[in-house]
Amino acid sequence: MLHYLLTIFLGLMSVLLLCALYGRRRKEGEPSLIKGWIPFLGKALEFRKNSHQFLTNLQKEHGDVFTVLIAGRYMTFVMNPLLYPSVIKHGKQLDFHKFSDSAASKAFDYPPVQSPRFPGMSDSIQKMYSLLQGSALDPLTTSMMGNLQRILRRLFSSGEWAEPNSDWQEADLYEFCKRVMFEATFKTLYGQSQHLQLDELREDFEKFDASFPLLMAQVPIGLLRNTKKIRKKLKNFFQPNRVAEWNAPCEFIQSRTALFQQYDTLQDQDIAAHHFAMLWASVGNTMPAAFWCLYHLLSHPESLAAVRAEIVDVVGQNNIQSIYTGDITITRGQLDQMVYLESSVNESLRLSSVSMNIRVVQEDFCLRLDARHSVNLRKDDIVALYPQSTHLDPEIYDQPQRFQFDRFVEDGKDKTEFYKFGQKVRYYRMPFGSGATQCPGRFFATNELKQFVCLTLLMGEMQLLHGQQEPTLDTSRAGLGILPPANHIPFRYRKTQDPMNRGII
């Protein structure tokens, strides 16, 4: 038995040695190559543990551009934001959409959209995202406003988590935010029905979402416990015959449904998978974002007072006085007037966003970074921008780890000019990507976050509990968007006694 185990051990060591000796080698003109000693995985474990620290250390050792083996893919990171425009402008040689289509279709279990089976579908889907922008946001804003008020009115008045002999209720802040944002977003997009079990849907969604980073890392779903079973259950929730019974879906969802029905080659379970994927896209990042937006204000009373005063000033006293007797209206135009609210939302996103902007190299070519520097790239490698390194750069942001609610306000207007080494940084804040890879739903997402903060501050009084730890970031989702908190943050809340008061104690 010992001889058998020794033979296996020596065999594995031989494989590792061969991979180290005869694996990929750096060629002249290519960036520094960091492979690690574990075949296929490479540096995946270090990246997952603390991606920002890991990449920052590599930048100090190898410069602004380097290539790392992570989970079977060679990824070339461009760490200097002054070089980002050189990457973003190469849409022909550096493509995002094919990679995104392949990754999403595998994760959510539908056939790739960019396929001869579905001519024109990809372009049609992209055009429909205009229904989440501009004037099309107005009816979505109205619907979201009503849904949020009804949900918050129910939670603030229910006494479900009430303390004994008190009108205060105690709950976990992230759980509260998830509950509100999931239900409000679902009803705004997909409509309503008396038979919807949204609490159960959210529980299943969170179970699937916990495995999502591993799916993106190409781990077979069969190895992820019950994830395949949960995905099937989530898809069944969106079967076309069931979706057809829901009342008042938004125009965006109606248009997507009509498009899918035009393709006989698209099965019902595939249409359901598309609906499920859109649900993930709409709440997977806004739920943790809502937490950070609210937490940062609650933990900075002066910031909260300033933001709330702006909300009261714009919305008006008469509107606010009636917030518990009926739905009030806060228009998109009014939300756009709240510069401190928008700045605080953007600041929360800056501190919690750990997305990656990914492009796939379509052909071997030389990427010109600036007048003096260029690098050779190989076909099928990934080029990645890592905005967190920009968001936390002390050359761009003073005290970058600190929450500053008015960081993006200057002379009463949006501040849009930031500098590094005396040069203007074009891409200084990138929670939603850049160029052609920007999230098409970013305007809707920002809008609903502002609505959530507005109404929560107007309708409730809230306190963080004393003596608790500050929240830390759950780095298991590094590269996928907004990181959720890793620890529980209890708080207490109650219905606002006087809608015109400060909303805090």
Buried (B, 14 or more C-beta within 10 A) or exposed (E): EEEEEEEEEEEEEEEEEEBEEEEEEEEEEBBBBBBBEEBEBBBBEBBBEBBBEBBBEBBEEBEBBBBBBBBEBBBBBBBBBBBBBBBBEBBEBBBBBEBBBBBBBBBBBBBBBBEEEBEEBBEBBEEBBEBBBEEBBEEBBBBBBBBBBBBBBEBBBEBEBBEEEEBBBBBBBBBBBBBBBBBBBBBBBBBBBEEBEBEEBBEBBBBBBBBBBBBBBEBEBEEBEEBBEBBEBBBEBBBBEBBEEBEEBBEBBEBBBEBBEEBEEBEEBBBBBBBBBBBBBBBBBBBBBBBBBBBBBBBBEEBBBBBBEBBBEBBEEEBBEEBBEEBBEBBBEBBBBBBBBBBBBBBBBBBBBBBBBBBBBBEEBEBEBEEEBBBBBBEEBBBBBBBBBBBBBEBBBEEBEEBBBBBBBEEEEEBEEBEBEEEEBEBBBBBBBBBEBEBBBBBBBBBBBBBBBBBBBBBBBBBBEEEEEEBEBBBBBBBBBBBBBEEEBEBBBBBBEEBEEBBBE
